[in-house]
Amino acid sequence: MENKNYKGVWVFAEQRDGEIQKVSLELLGKGKELAEVLGVKLTAVLLGDNIKKIANELIYYGADEVILVEDKGLNLYITEPYTKVMTEIINERKPEIILLGATAIGRDLAPRISARIHTGLTADCTSLEIEEETNHLLMTRPAFGGNLLATIICPDHRPQMSTVRPGVMIKLERDENRKGEIIEYPCNLTPEDINIEIVEVVKEKKEKIKIEEAEVLVSGGRGIGNKENFNVLEILAKELGGVVSGSRAVVDAGWIERDRQVGQTGKTVRPNLYFACGISGAIQHLAGMEESDLIVAINKNDSAPIFEVADVGIVGDVHKIIPAVVEELKKIV
């Protein structure tokens, strides 16, 4: 395979109900950086039905051009038609790098595409860099249960593909003055390509708390003791205008919902303030929150690993310290 024939950085712009997902905007920020190093264009690929109106948003967030594919068969995500369209465009235009969000859709679509175009895929990357001498994409991800980081390259095949979880990369500031090209790509789907029929879409009525979008997180670990003790974390979070989250241990114990889990097997978060209460700081948890702006750790074990990443460390009983903090906050307000 002649790798020199492949050029450009692409981001799969995931949309749901005509709304671009945040992770795609974050990937445009990283994609722009990679494209500038390589001296190439950044392209966003947008699939759906009646979505042309949102294409400019991708340009405002860093894309130089948008490949737009509209078809009724792409209205809702179905694996086969999305895979077919993406594979066709990739084989024709030959991008060097493709980035996708590690969402439910991205985790399903990315491996299907990589298998059909016979290239590699690195999942759940935490860092993406260009190696200067070779222009290979250095894809870094946690390995061996998060105990070390592995940097992976794909030297013999193109495109180089990776998925990145929401919250890992930082999106650029929205700039309505940016100009770019919208390329309307013809869709060649046939009825045979729609291999399943979606009879009904039932949306969950419960509004999920998106901890990856919270500015303040109060996170509890096994040191909290039991499920009932999370009530005091809720009080602290309310005073701070934040959201309660937790480590994998408390999720496994059933003390908190899985969609509030922070860590390698949960969600990656970057809040302005992160309270780690009774969390020892296993590397898997640190991987999901160490980029927080300000980390306050409360733990009775003065040698807990969480203190190595904390900006403020408080050694003591979490059940005495948190109520005291809440009282002081009430005085300030």
Summary of the structure (lengths in Angstrom):
residues: 333
radius of gyration: 21.9
end to end distance: 64.6
largest distance: 67.5
contacts: 1096
relative contact order: 0.11
helix: 36%
strand: 25%
